[in-house]
Amino acid sequence: MSRKISGIQFKDAVISGAAKITSQCREVNELNVFPVPDGDTGTNMSMTINAASRHLKNSKSTTLDKLSEETASALLRGARGNSGVILSLLYRGISKGFKGVEEADGEAVAKALTAGVEAAYGAVMKPTEGTILTVARVAAEKATEVAKNDADAVNVFEAAYNGACEALAETPEMLPVLKKAGVVDAGGQGLVLIFEGMLSVFRDGVIVTAGEGAEAAAESKEAVAPSTEGFNEDIKFAYCTEFIVNRNPECKTSPLSLRAFLESIGDCVVVVDDEEIIKVHVHTNNPGKAIEEGIKFGSLVNIKIDNMKDQNEKIQHEQKAAEEIEFTPAKPEKKYGFVAVAAGDGICNLFSDLGVDKVVKGGQTMNPSTEDILRAVEETPAEVVFVLPNNKNIIMAAEQTIPLATRKVCVLPTRSIPMGISAMLTFDEDAEVEENLIEMNKAADRTGTGQITYAARNSSFEGKEIKEGEILALKNGKINFVEQDIVKAAVKLTKSLVNKDTVQITIFYGNDVDEDLANKVQEAVEAKCGDIQVTTIEGGQPVYYFIISVE
């Protein structure tokens, strides 16, 4: 007798799929090709599907069509990053395929998967093969092929899973950048893990649990986003410890020995050094030992120790309290309003000064969900709300708010903080919506963006080896070069962005940079860039030592 998939089985399967990717969240993050500190594909997909998992655990529905509909809705609102949005689109299509279906046979499963792929491809302007889209498409094709001769729903879904695995293995052949790095596509891997968790329920009746791997996922997410959803295991290393060593010139010991010691007592170790200082970051249960070892290299300044377990508990409490507050959309009191995504007190305050009504905290490694952005839109008392994502990985999540909002939403595809600021400066309150969209986009596109950060892992760039902790210079979102010195990197990158039409350079320095270092960079840039006006602002942003805007 051919097996069918019931609503309860689908519900358990989604919960199982969420647990599976949660357990291997860090492994998916580490598949990111580039060494910049943004390894968040696994985190985004895990957080997205855990939004559905939490909802389904409390759902009273029993039919397949209703539970798949609820899954799609929860995924959409919880979608984070491009990978999370694509995942939500896949399940939106699946829910449409299951509409009116109480139990699915093989044909229904194949049709639902195909509908999911069509929804995902339809939402992406320029689909790239060798990504999660390819993995989903091949899975649906294999399911359709088997369903022609087999009505067993479990056999059809298993064929989809096997097809996804085969497609994932081929992704390096489709994208040279993956082959060069020796990895498969991170989003595709995430989807395979979710399908694997679902198949465990359909085939064996076993719901996967997060297990020991959830701890690693929790650490990864605690480091990249102000949220704890989906990760409730104990944090292995409780104290986030940071300090700067003013190097003792008489100490000849290599900072590599400091890194080795810190790795022996914790994880998430970053040691960045130049001739004058050593910047240290580590998660450990023995911050005193880290500090004691650091003193061997010189005097310590800017010591910062945070109890991550305590922070975790506070965040959970705050989130629970926030969820209990009944939300009512604001009544429009004006024609235009603005929502911007940003991180760092200085940058957030600047957007507020420029007229932004609501600033959603987020950015690189901290991708807000569609629901986060939607709430900000609904809290903006305007008929038309312009949304500035200010990060390429947040644009799709922002666009999902358009059909959900009770007011008109216009998403400007700003890919960086400087682009968002330039767009705001161009806004004309007396102009019509379309005119503002055109002019604001033009201003954003004219703005050059430089970012100075660090290598989060060992990698390679244009044939050159990149070591973890080295300084990376990104020009308009792409790695431009690697340096050992932060000041030299900032000056060289700024010069590469300047042209004959440049009139203004603005340098935002992050929370890991003190005012003295920021002033050194400004003086060096002024010396190299002639009469161009240079302004330095304390942005307070994480991840990037400097964000440079060239207009």
Buried (B, 14 or more C-beta within 10 A) or exposed (E): EEBBBBBBBBBBBBBBBBBBBBBBBBBBBBBBBBBBBBBBBBBBBBBBBBBBBBBBEEBEBEBBBBBBBBBBBBBBBBBBBBBBBBBBBBBBBBBBBBEEBEBBBBBBBBBBBBBBBBBBBEBBEEBEEBBBBBBBBBBBBBBBBBBEEBBBBBBBBBBBBBBBBEBBEBBBEBBEEBBEBEBBBBBBBBBBBBBBBBBBBBBEEEBBBBEEBBBBBBBBBBBBBBBBBBBEBEBBBBBBBBBBBEBEEEEEEEBEEBBEBBBEBBEBBBBBBBEEBBBBBBBBEBBEBBBEBBEEBBEBEBBEBBBBBEBBEEBBEEBEEEEEEEEEBBEBEEEBBBBBBBBBBBBBBBBBEBBBBBBBBBBBBBBBBBBBBBBBBBBBBBBBBBBBBBBBBBBBBBBBBBEBBEBBBBBBBBBBBBBBBBBBEBBEEEBEBEEBBEBBBEBBEEBBBBBBBBBBBEBEBEEEEBEBBBBBBBBBEEBBBBBBEBBBBBBBBBEBBBEEEBEEBBBBBBBBBBEEBBEBBBBBBBEEBEEBEBEBBBBBBBBBBBBBBBB
